[in-house]
Amino acid sequence: MNRRRVVITGLGCVTALSESVDELFAALCAGRSGVSTIESFDTSLYPVHFGGEIKDFDVNRYIDKRDSKRMDRFTQFAVAGAVQAVKDSGIDCGKEDPYRIGVIVGTGIGGIKEIEEQHLRLLDKGPSKVSPFCVPRLMSNAASGNIAIQFAVRGPCFSVSSACASGNHTIGEAFWNIASGRCDVVITGGSEAALTPIGLGSFCAARSLSLRNDDPPRASRPFDRDRDGFVLAEGTGILILEEYERAKRRGARIYAELLGYAATDDGYHITAPLPDGEGAAMAMKLALEDAQLNPEQVGYINAHGTSTELNDIAESTAIKTVFGEYAYKVPVSSTKGSLGHMLGATAAVELIVAIKAINKSLIPPTINLNNQDERCDLKMDYVPLKAREAKVDVAISNSFGFGGHNACLVVGKV
């Protein structure tokens, strides 16, 4: 089978820094942080009072009020991102064959806010008062389903849930659907809204989060020896994937080409990565093989880089395994320093960042990296503190998740 080429023709996002892709990338390169004190619920009894919370989000700028009330916050984010991305792509879904357009949007947790709210209603008022929209709002495929309804498209439509690797797995599935000829266009990405009482409480109980309540913008510190955990965040990243010849025929703006994808699992521990990063290394190696590229052709790595000791060290080790001596030359940065960790949405947003780095010849920095952890390797280039101009023809984006999931995407200039 001849594999069809797959390109990216539309981008959309909702993050703590911006609801605009261009503004997001500019803010990242300026070293800004979207991490702030949580305002949506009372955190006074929690050890953590901050996160990558999206303030003043108005879903009714994208869809009507009646429809939005039937969606959990994670679905609202996803639909907003999809509206942006479809508009950006210039595709008029009403004039296309609806069975050739798919929707594949992932999430790590899904409608956790809806579960919390309906459980409280059950306890306070009894089962008769539980909303009939509870299941349609909480289910993990609600984002994909509502996007398909929004644009009246009827191709493959489903969700992928693999914790923090969900976005990359989802985009990889979209890639395969187009490359194999099953679809011509796929609306894809990830969305998450787990910055809720139970969401925050769970990660606090696991002692996974930074405790820097006195300085939230400096709390997420990937690859820094003084890090004390990650920062929980929310958001969405949505991309339009399209078959290359089709995009070219219609005169579409092509941001980049998706060149390769691979996924592995550590088969080791439900939350901790393999200490030597073997599974992550294999995902990168296989993704480069899928793209038919050598490691030395990569100009930028957008790292998973969570600001946790286990991840930062294992990922650094994995990069050295795959890239050898070139690991000390290739720029590696983590934008979680600015955005926090959006769980199932983070990989999609980070692929968008990698694409913009290619387009703008500009690599966003790892902010808050003041004291590089020698266990990650003092010789590696994590692009600390300041953005860097650099010609990037090929970038890879890593994403790893609880369950041992590893997923890597390779994207390049067309």
N, C-alpha and C positions, 0 to 999 in steps of 0.2 A: 504494500500500500504506500502510495506517495503521500507524505505528510504535508498538509497545507500550512502555509505560513500564517501566523497569528500576530496581529498588531493591536495596540491600544489607541483608541480614537476619542475617548471621553473620560473625564475625571471629575469626581465629586467628593466632598468630605464635610463632616461636622466634627470639630474637635474643640478642646478647651482653649486653643489659641485662635481659631478662626473657622468660619463656615465657607471659606473661599480657598481653593487650592493655591492660587498665586499668593494670597496673603499669608497662608500657612507657611509656605516655603520661605517667604521673605522673613517672617517672624523667627523661624528656626535658624536661618542663617544669621540673623541679628543677635542670636543667643538669648532670645526671650523665653520665659517659662509660662506655661498655662496652669501651673499648679497653684492652688489657693485654698483658703479656708472653706470648708463645706457649709453651704447655706440651705440646702434642701431639707435637712432634718437635723435634729438636736444630737450633737456628738459629745455632749458634756460627760457622759459616762464611758466614753471610749478612750483608749490610750492614744488614738490617732484622730486628729480633727481636720485633716486636709486631704485633698485629692485633686485629680484632673477633672474638676467638675465643669460642665458646660453651663454657663450662665445665660439667662435671657433667650433661650432657644424658643422660637415660635414656629411650630410645625405648620401653622395655618398660612405661612408664607409659601408653602409648597402644595398643600392639599386642603380640602375644605374641612370645616370643623366637625361635621357629622362623621366623616370617615375617620378622622384622627382620633376621635373618642373611642373607637373600637380597636385601638392599637396600643400596645405597651410602648414605653419610651424607646426601647431598642429598635422596634419596628419603625417608629416615627423617624428616628435618626436615619435608618436605612432608606426609607422612602425619600426623605429629603436629599440624601446623597445621590440617589438614583435620578431624581428630577434634575439635579445639577449636571450629572454625568451625561444623561441622554441629551439634554439641551446642548451641552458642550460638544457632543459628537456630531450634532446636526442631523441625526437620524429621525425621520418622521415615522414612528412605529405604525401609525394608522395607514401608511401607504406601503407597508412591507408585508411579506408572507408571515403571518403570526406564528406559524409552526417552525419557522427557521430562526426564531429569536428565543433564546433561553434565559432563565434567571436562576443563578446559583449564588446564594448569599449565606455566609456562615456566621455562627455565633458560638461562643464558648458556653454560655449559661442560658441565654434566652430571656424570657419575660419574668425575671425574678421579682421585679417591682409589683407586677400583677399578682404573683403568688402571695407575696407579703400582704398586700392590701385585701385580697379576698379571704385569706386565712383570718385576718383580724375581724372582717365582717362576719365570717362563720362563727367565731368565738363570741362576738358581741351580740349578734342579732339572729343567729341560727342559720341552718342550711337553706331555708327558703329565700334568704336575702343574698346568697351568692350570685354574682352576675352570670347571666347566660353567655356572656362574651368572655368569660374567664379563660376557657381553654383556647379559643381562637386568638386571645391576646398573649397567652403565656407560651404557646408552642414555638419551638425553635425555628420552624419553617414559616412562621408568620411573616417574617420580613420578605422572603422570596415570594410567597403567595400574594401579599399585598402589592408588591412591585409589579408582578405579572398582571394583576387586576388594574393597577394604575395605568398601564400602557397597553392593556388588552393583547398581551402576547401569550403564545400557547406552546412554545417549545419545552424542552426539558426544564423542570422547575423543582428544585429541592434545596435542602440545607445540608451543610457539613458541620459537624460539631466535634472538634478535637482540641478543646481548651485553647491555649494561646497560639496554637498552630492553625487554628480554623481558617483564618484568612488566606494563608498560603495554600492549604489543601483545597479550599474552595476555588481559588483562582486557577490552581492546577487542573481541577476537574473541568472548569470552563475552557481552559486551554486545550485539553484533550477532546472535548466535544466539538470544538471548531477544527482542530487539526485533523480529526478523523472524518470530518464531513457531516456530522450529525446536526450541526448548527452553523449559521453564518455569522451570527452575533450573539454574545452572551453578556447580560448585565450581571456583574459579579463583584464580590468583595466581602466585607465582614462588618458586623455591628454589635455593639455591646452597651448595656446600661446597668451595670452591676454595682454602681456606687450608691448603694441602698443600705438600710440598717443591717440586714442579714449579710449582704455582700461584704460590707466593711467589717462587721463583727467576725465573720468567718476567717478573713485574712489576718485580723488582729489576733484571734485565738491561735492561729498557726504561727504567729510571730514572724510573719513574712514582710511586714510593712515598716517603712522608715518611721521613726518617732520624732522627727524634727519639727514639732509643732511651733517652735519659735521662729522657724525660717523655711516655710513650705517651698518657695521657689528653688531653694538649694538642697532639697531633700533627696531628689533622685540623682544619684552620682555613679553612673555606670563606669566600671573599671577603676574606680577610685578606692584607695586603701581605707578611706574613712566612711565608706558607705555603710548604711545600717538597714537596708531593705528597700523594696520597691515602693512605688506610689501608685495606688489604685486610681484608674481613670475610666472615662467613658467616651464613646464617639463612634464614628463610622468612616469607612473609606470604600467608595464604589468606583469601579472602572468599567468601561465599555471595551470588550474584546471583540475583534472583528477579523474576518478572513482578509488577508492582505490584498488580493486582486480586487475583491469587491470594494474595499476601502479606497483603493487607488482609482477605480473606475468612477466612483462618485465624487472624487476630488476631496476626500476627507483630510483633515489635519491629522497626521500620524505622529503621535508622541514618541513611540518606541515600538520595538518588536519584542514579543515574549519568545525567547529562544530555547529555554529549557526548564524542566521541572523534575524534581525527584522528592521522594518521601521515604523515611525509614522510621523504625522505632527502636528505642534502647532495650526494651525487654528486660528492664532492670529494677525500677522503682516507680511508684505511682506519682511521686512529686520530684524526686531528685534525678538529675541527669547522670549518665555514666561519667565518673570523674575524669576519665581521659578523653571525653568527648567523641568516642568512636562512632556512635550513631549519627551525631551531627556532622562529623567529618565525611561519613559515607553519603549522607544526603547531599552535601556540597559536591563531592566527587562525582556522584551519579548525575546531578543536575548539569554539571559542566560537560560530562560525556554526552548527555542528551542534547545539549546545545552544540556539540562538536567543537568545543573550545578548550584551550589550554589555560591553566591557572594564571599564567603570565599575561593573558589578554584581559583580565579583569582589572578595571580601573578604580573600583570603589566597592566596598562591602558595607551594606547597611546591616549592622549586627542586631541580633535579638537583644543583647545588652540590657538586662533587666535592672541592674544595680543590686543584684544579690551575689553573694560570694560564690555559691555553687555554679550558677549560670555563667558569670563573667569569666571565671577561671576555665571551666570546661569548654566554653565557646572559643576562647583564645587558644587553648590547646588544640582544638579541632581545626582552627584556621591554620595553625603551624603544621599540622599533619598533612593537610591538603596542599598548602602553598609552599612548604619548605622554606628556603631562604627568601623567597619572594614575599613571604608573610611580613617581613620587616620593611617592605617597600610599599605595599598596597595600603591605601588609606582605609581605615575602619572607623565608623562612628555609630553611636547610638542616639537616636532622637528621643528616646524615652527620658533622657535628662530634662527635656523641655516639656514633653507631653504626658509623662507618666506611662503606665501600662494599661492599655485599653483591652487587654485579654483577647477575645475573639476578633476584635476589630483592628488590633494593632498591626498585624502583618499587612493588611490591605493599605492602611495609611502609610506604612513604611515603604511599600512598593511604589506608591505614588511619589514619595520623597526621593526614592532612587531614580525614578523616571525624570523628575524635575532636575536632579543633579546632572543627569545626562544632557538634558535640554539647555540648562543654564551654565554648564561647565563650572559648577560651583558645588562644593561638598559641605553640607551642614556640619556643625561641630558637635562634639560631645560636651555639653556644658557641665559645669560643676566638677570637672575633672582637674583638680588642683594637685593631687598627689597620686600619681599613677601606681597601681598595685603591682609590686614586683612579681607577684605570683601569676598575674596575667601576662607579664613580660614587659620590662621597661624599654625594650628595643622596638616594640610594636607601635605603630602610628595610629592612635585613636582620635586624631584631629581634635586636640583639646581646646576648648574655650572659644576659638575663632574659626569662622568659615574659611574655606580655602579655595581659590580658583584652581581648577584642574580640568584638563580635557578627559572626559570619561566617555568611552565608546561602549563599554560593557560594565554592568553592575550586577551584583547578586544581593538578594535580600533573604536573610535567615529568619526562621521562626520556629520556636520550640515550645512544647506545652506539656502540662501535667498528663501523665499517662505514658511518658517517654516519647511523645511524638516529635519528629523532626521533619521540617519541610523547607525546601530551598527553591527559589525562583531565579532565573537568569534572564536579564533584560538588556537590550542593546539598541544602539542607534540604527536607524534604517538608512 
